[in-house]
Amino acid sequence: MSLNLSSESLRRCYSAHQSTNKLLTSESRSHLCTSVHVITMTGSALSEAAKKQKERRLVNKRAKDAIEAYRNEKHLHGTASYTKIAEKFNINRITLSNLEKGKTRPLSEFNASKQKLTPAEEDVLVEAIILASRQGIPCTHGDIREEADAILQSRLGRQSEKVGKRWIDNFLRRHDCQGRHCDRTGDVRF
């Protein structure tokens, strides 16, 4: 069963996400994770790659918090110390300086630029899956892949590439859904 997103609804959702730069709420993300069929056992140990990804997310959050603290300090007092802020947030001083000045960008941003769907498009897809789930419509991995292809086609035209074989696994990992719910039917539910 397909999610059957019309071109108009895709454009409307995509425009709304683009204009508001809306991020998924933790409630929506949790709903996604408990509803998506995942081919892993519930409660299984994290792989080394998953552990590294989790650590990288924590480092990125600390870096963003450090940049915000640096800018607040500079705004309030007219001056700020990269060294003190970096020590407080346990990140490298040079990294903080480069990120704050825009000389480099976080690895997660770089990797996002290589994805076929933009983060806003993925958010639209997640919201569509959540909506379908709330209406009692189960979605398989194939359904989600088809909708991702439709989103790509609406943006890039009829001759656009399709998402790859492993795209669904990466999509679920990006949205923190690995290992949260295992349903033997192959359905995706929220």
C-alpha positions as CSV (number, residue, x, y, z in Angstrom):
1,M,0.0,0.0,0.0
2,S,1.5,3.3,-1.0
3,L,1.3,6.5,0.9
4,N,-0.1,8.2,-2.2
5,L,1.2,11.6,-1.7
6,S,0.0,13.9,-4.5
7,S,2.4,16.2,-6.2
8,E,0.4,19.1,-4.8
9,S,0.6,17.8,-1.2
10,L,4.4,17.1,-1.7
11,R,4.9,20.7,-2.9
12,R,2.8,22.1,-0.1
13,C,4.6,20.1,2.6
14,Y,8.0,20.7,1.1
15,S,7.4,24.5,0.9
16,A,6.2,24.6,4.4
17,H,9.3,22.7,5.6
18,Q,11.6,24.9,3.5
19,S,10.1,28.2,4.8
20,T,10.0,27.2,8.4
21,N,13.0,25.0,8.5
22,K,10.9,22.7,10.7
23,L,12.7,20.0,12.6
24,L,10.9,16.9,13.8
25,T,9.8,17.1,17.4
26,S,11.1,14.4,19.7
27,E,7.5,13.2,20.0
28,S,7.2,12.8,16.2
29,R,10.6,11.1,16.0
30,S,9.6,8.7,18.7
31,H,6.4,8.0,16.9
32,L,8.3,7.3,13.7
33,C,10.7,5.0,15.5
34,T,8.1,2.9,17.2
35,S,6.1,2.5,14.0
36,V,8.7,1.7,11.4
37,H,9.4,-2.0,10.7
38,V,13.0,-2.6,11.3
39,I,14.9,-5.8,10.4
40,T,16.7,-5.9,13.7
41,M,15.9,-7.5,17.0
42,T,14.4,-5.3,19.6
43,G,16.9,-4.5,22.4
44,S,19.9,-5.8,20.4
45,A,23.3,-4.3,21.2
46,L,24.5,-1.3,19.2
47,S,27.1,-2.0,16.5
48,E,30.4,-0.2,16.6
49,A,29.3,2.0,13.7
50,A,26.1,2.9,15.6
51,K,28.1,3.7,18.7
52,K,30.4,6.0,16.7
53,Q,27.4,7.7,15.1
54,K,25.8,8.3,18.5
55,E,29.1,9.7,19.8
56,R,29.4,11.9,16.7
57,R,25.9,13.3,17.3
58,L,26.9,14.2,20.9
59,V,30.1,15.9,19.8
60,N,28.2,17.9,17.2
61,K,25.7,19.0,19.8
62,R,28.5,20.1,22.1
63,A,30.1,22.0,19.3
64,K,26.8,23.8,18.5
65,D,26.3,24.6,22.1
66,A,29.8,25.9,22.4
67,I,29.4,28.2,19.3
68,E,26.2,29.5,20.9
69,A,27.9,30.1,24.2
70,Y,30.8,31.9,22.5
71,R,28.5,34.2,20.5
72,N,26.4,34.9,23.6
73,E,29.6,35.7,25.7
74,K,30.9,37.9,22.9
75,H,27.6,39.7,22.6
76,L,27.2,40.3,26.4
77,H,30.8,41.2,27.2
78,G,32.2,42.4,23.9
79,T,34.9,39.7,24.0
80,A,35.1,35.9,24.5
81,S,37.8,33.3,24.8
82,Y,37.8,30.3,22.5
83,T,40.0,28.4,24.9
84,K,37.7,28.8,27.9
85,I,34.5,27.9,26.0
86,A,36.3,25.0,24.3
87,E,37.4,23.6,27.7
88,K,33.9,24.1,29.2
89,F,32.3,22.1,26.3
90,N,35.2,19.6,26.0
91,I,35.9,20.3,22.3
92,N,39.1,21.4,20.5
93,R,39.8,25.1,20.6
94,I,40.8,25.3,16.9
95,T,37.7,23.3,15.9
96,L,35.5,25.7,17.8
97,S,37.2,28.7,16.2
98,N,36.9,27.2,12.6
99,L,33.3,26.3,13.1
100,E,32.3,29.7,14.6
101,K,34.1,31.6,11.7
102,G,32.5,29.3,9.1
103,K,35.8,28.0,7.9
104,T,34.6,24.4,8.3
105,R,31.3,22.7,8.8
106,P,30.3,19.7,10.9
107,L,30.7,16.3,9.3
108,S,26.9,15.7,9.6
109,E,26.2,18.8,7.4
110,F,28.8,17.6,4.9
111,N,27.2,14.1,4.7
112,A,23.7,15.6,4.5
113,S,24.8,17.4,1.3
114,K,25.6,14.1,-0.3
115,Q,22.1,12.6,0.4
116,K,19.6,12.2,-2.4
117,L,16.8,13.7,-0.4
118,T,17.3,16.9,1.5
119,P,16.6,17.0,5.2
120,A,13.4,18.9,4.5
121,E,12.3,16.3,2.0
122,E,13.0,13.5,4.5
123,D,11.0,15.4,7.2
124,V,8.1,15.5,4.7
125,L,8.4,11.8,4.2
126,V,8.5,11.1,7.9
127,E,5.4,13.3,8.5
128,A,3.6,11.4,5.7
129,I,4.5,8.0,7.3
130,I,3.3,9.3,10.7
131,L,0.0,10.5,9.1
132,A,-0.5,7.2,7.3
133,S,0.2,5.3,10.5
134,R,-2.3,7.4,12.5
135,Q,-4.9,6.6,9.9
136,G,-4.1,2.9,10.4
137,I,-2.4,2.4,7.0
138,P,0.7,0.3,7.4
139,C,3.7,1.1,5.1
140,T,6.3,-1.4,4.0
141,H,9.9,-0.5,3.3
142,G,9.0,-0.7,-0.4
143,D,6.2,1.9,0.0
144,I,8.6,4.3,1.7
145,R,11.2,3.8,-1.0
146,E,8.5,4.5,-3.7
147,E,7.5,7.7,-2.0
148,A,11.2,8.8,-1.7
149,D,11.5,8.1,-5.4
150,A,8.3,10.2,-6.1
151,I,9.8,13.1,-4.0
152,L,13.0,12.9,-6.0
153,Q,11.0,12.8,-9.3
154,S,9.0,15.8,-8.3
155,R,12.1,17.8,-7.6
156,L,14.4,16.6,-10.3
157,G,12.1,15.5,-13.1
158,R,11.1,12.3,-14.7
159,Q,14.6,11.1,-15.4
160,S,15.8,11.3,-11.8
161,E,17.8,8.5,-10.2
162,K,16.0,6.3,-7.7
163,V,17.1,5.8,-4.1
164,G,19.5,2.9,-3.7
165,K,19.0,-0.6,-2.2
166,R,20.3,0.4,1.2
167,W,18.6,3.8,1.3
168,I,15.8,2.7,3.6
169,D,18.3,1.3,6.2
170,N,20.2,4.6,6.2
171,F,17.0,6.6,6.4
172,L,15.9,4.7,9.5
173,R,19.4,5.1,11.0
174,R,19.4,8.8,10.3
175,H,16.1,9.1,12.1
176,D,17.2,7.0,15.1
177,C,14.9,4.1,14.4
178,Q,17.2,1.1,14.4
179,G,16.2,-1.7,16.7
180,R,13.2,0.1,18.3
181,H,10.4,-2.0,16.9
182,C,10.3,-5.3,15.1
183,D,7.1,-6.4,13.4
184,R,7.1,-9.7,11.6
185,T,4.5,-8.6,9.0
186,G,6.9,-6.2,7.3
187,D,4.6,-3.3,7.9
188,V,5.8,0.2,9.0
189,R,3.6,1.5,11.8
190,F,3.9,4.5,14.1
